[in-house]
Amino acid sequence: MFEMKENYIHCIIPSFNRIKQLKETYDQLISQTYKNIKIIIINDGSSDGTLEYFNSIDNENLHIINGDGNLWWGKSVNEGLKYVLETSSNEDYVLLLNDDIYFDNNLLYNFSNDLSKCKTPTLLGAYQADNLTKSATHLGYKVDFLKTKITPLFSSNDDINIGALPARGLFFTIDTLKNVGLINTFLFRQAVGDLEFTARALEKGINLKICEDAIIYTDAKSDDDSQMAQSLFKRFTSRYNNNSFLLYIIFFSIRGPWFLRISSLIRFIFFRISR
């Protein structure tokens, strides 16, 4: 249907004990109209048969990286990125995916087609929608460095400045990866690492944009979005949850204008007390 592309898209999928969802994601990838695909699954010590199942698949473009259960999201992604850097060409693409998502068979084509039209280096985020209602859930984030606030966007209007993107469908070139670097796993092992990665890219002059034709659907209560019922103590101290105060304080301490970084903790507390 579409003209064959010479460039490979390296699809990186971290997973832990979600073989059913991972099978569905894999099947969706091998059904893509864009055929030059390499699939890299990072299996972080799963005990549900993930390794045995995917080792039994005869696909030369499938590569499995095994962890010991301690990689978490950030190191899992980095293992995939490092493998891609060793095996790819500069003209290739990278696509970061979750293992619990749904998409049509034109997802990869739509990403590559949209990025080919960008005149400046760009990170493309998927148009993320609820699998049941089909309504938008995440179209990037607005980042207010003064008030230390990150707010989900529900419109891809060109007038809205995207300050960060989630990694649940993040598309970019190998050259962009070399420019931005890896996920900062010293500070972000699980959550917020994707926001820091994309905010860092923006500071390096790389544009952040939503590809409206690349739609990824997720269930309303995915594991990534169901962590709000935490004690106040855990929200201040956790390094693994999306709603961790600690991680957002760290984020604003290393990203944004340098003169705001040094007072991020004070402003973070002030703007939450003054609500």
N, C-alpha and C positions, 0 to 999 in steps of 0.2 A: 504493500500500500504506500509506504514511504520510501524515499530514496535512502539507500544504505549509507550509514555514516562510517567514516574511518575511525573516529575516536571512540574509545571505550568509556563506558560509564561504570565506575567501580562503586557498587552498592554495599555499604557497610551496615551490618545489623548486629548490635549487641543483644544477647539473650541469656536468660537464666530461668530454667524450669518452665518454659512456656512453649512446649513442643507443638501443641495444637495451633496456637496463633502463628508460630514461626513457619509451620507447614503452609498455612494459608498465604502468608506474606511471600514465601518462596514461590508458590504456584502462581501468584499474581505477577511476579517478576519474570518468570520464564515464559509468560504469555504476552509479554510486551511487544508492541509493534517495532520498537527500537531493539534490534537484535544483538548489537555489540555490547554485551553486558558481562561484567564479572561480579560475582556475588561473594562477599566475604562475611562469613558468620563468625562472630566471636562468642563462643560457648563458654561461659564463665562457671565451669564446674557443675553443670546441670546433672541431676540424678533421675531425670524422667525419660531417658532414652534418646535425647537430642543428638548426642554424639553418634550413637549407633545408627540412627535413622539416616542422618546426612552423610555419614561415611559410606553408606550402602548405595548412594546415588552416583550414577556414572555421568558426571558432568565435569569436563576439564576446566570450565570457567567457574567452578564452585571451589572455594577454599575455606577450610575450617581452621580457626585459631582457638586453642583450648586454654582456659584459665583455671585457677584453683579455687574459684569462688570469692576471691578477694580483689578482683579487678574493679568491680562496680562499673558504672556507666562510663566515667571519664577515662579510666585506663583501658577499658574495652575498646572504646572508640580510638584511642591513641594507638593501640596495637594494630587495629585495622588501618589507620592512616599511615603508620610506619611501613606496613606491608605494601600498601599502595604506592608509596613514594619509591620503594625499591623495585617495583615491577611495572610501573606505568611510564608513559611518555608525557611530555609537557602539554600536549594537546588533549589529553584525556580529561575526564570529569570525575568528580566524587559526589556521591549522594548518600547522606546520612539518613537512616530510617530507623523507626522502632519496629518491634516484632509483633505489634498488635494493631495494625492499621489496615485500611481497605482503600483500594484505588482502582481505576480502570486501566485498560491496556495501552493507553496513550500517555501515561504519566511521564515516562522518561523522554518520549519524543517532545512533549510539551515543554518540559524543562529545557532540553537542549535547544529547541527552536527559539524559545524566549531569550535564553542567554546569548544566542548567536546574534540577536538584534541589539544587545546592549553595547553601547559605544565606549563604556568605561568598565573596569573590573567590578564585578558585581557578585554578591551572594544572593541567591534566590531562595526564598522560603515558599513552602507549599501554602495553598489556600486551604486552611484546616476547617473542617466542618463536622457537625454531629452526625453520626451514622444513622440516627433515627429521624431527626427533624430536617437534616441537610442544611441547617443554618450555620453560619460562620461561628467558630469558637475562638480561634486565634489567628490574627492576621498581623503578627508581629507585636512589638511592644513599644510604647512611648516611654522614654527614660527622662525623668526630671532630676538632673544632678543636684540642683539647688535644694529641692525638698526631699531628696533621696527616695524617690518613688518610681516604681516600675508598674505601668498600667497596660493591660491587654488592649489591643486595638481590634475593632470589629468592622472597620472599613479600610479598604485599600486605596482610598482617595490619594491622588498624587500630592495634594497639599499637606498631607500628614507626614511628618518626618518619623520614619521608623528608626528607633534607637537600638533595637536588639531583635533577634529572631530565635525561635525555638529550633531545636535540631530534629524535630519530628518531620523530616522532609526538608533537608537543607542541601542545596545544589551549588557547586562551585568548581572552578578549574584547578588543575594541579598547580599552575602558577600562583593562583590565589592562596592555596594551601601553603606553598613555600613562603609566601609573603607574610601570612598571618601566624603560622606556626601551629603547634598542637594545642590540645585542651590543657588548661592549667590545672593539672591534677594534684599539685602540691596544696592548692587552696580549695579546689572544687572536685571532689571525688565522684559525686553523684549528681546533685542538683546545682543549678545556676551556672554550671560550666559552659553550657551552650550560649547563655546570655553574655557571659564574659568574653567568649570566643568571638561572637558576632559584634559586640561593642568594640572590641579591640580591632577588628577588621575595619569598622567604620572610622576609627581614629587613624588608621593607616591609609585612609582615602578610598576605601572600597565601599561601593554603594550597597545598600540593603533594599531589597525589593521583593514584593509578593508576586509569584507567578499565578495569576488567577485561573489559568487553564490546568494547572497541576493541583488537582484537588485530592486531599487525603482525608479520609473519614475515620473517626475514632468513636468508640463507645462513650456514652455520657460520663461514666464513672471509670475512667482508665486508672491504672495504678499511679500514674504520674500526677493525677489531679484529685486524689482522694486522701490527702494527708493533712487536712485542715484541723482535724480534731486532735490537737496536740496540747499538752500542758504548756503554760507560759515558760516554765523552766526549759522544756525541750525545745521550744521555739527559739530561745535565746542561745542554746548550746549545741543543737544538732548540726552536723556537717553533711547530712544526707537528705533532708527533706526540702521540698520546694518552697515551703513557707517559713524557712529558718531565718530568724532575724540576724543571726550571726553571719550567714552567708551573704545577705544583702549588705550588711555593714562592711564586710570584706570587699564586696563588689564595688561599692562607692569609695572605698579607700584606695583602689588601684585603677579605676576607670573614671573618665571625665576630666575636666580641667584640673590641673595640678593644685591650684590654690583652693579648690573645694575639697580635694581629697584629704587634706590634713585635718579638716574639721568635720569629717563625715559622721563620726560617732555622735558628736554633740548635736548636729542637725537632725540626724536620724531620730534621736530621742526627743528632741524639741518638737518636731513636726508630728510625732505621734501622740505626745502628751497634749498638744494644743488643738487636737481635732475637736 
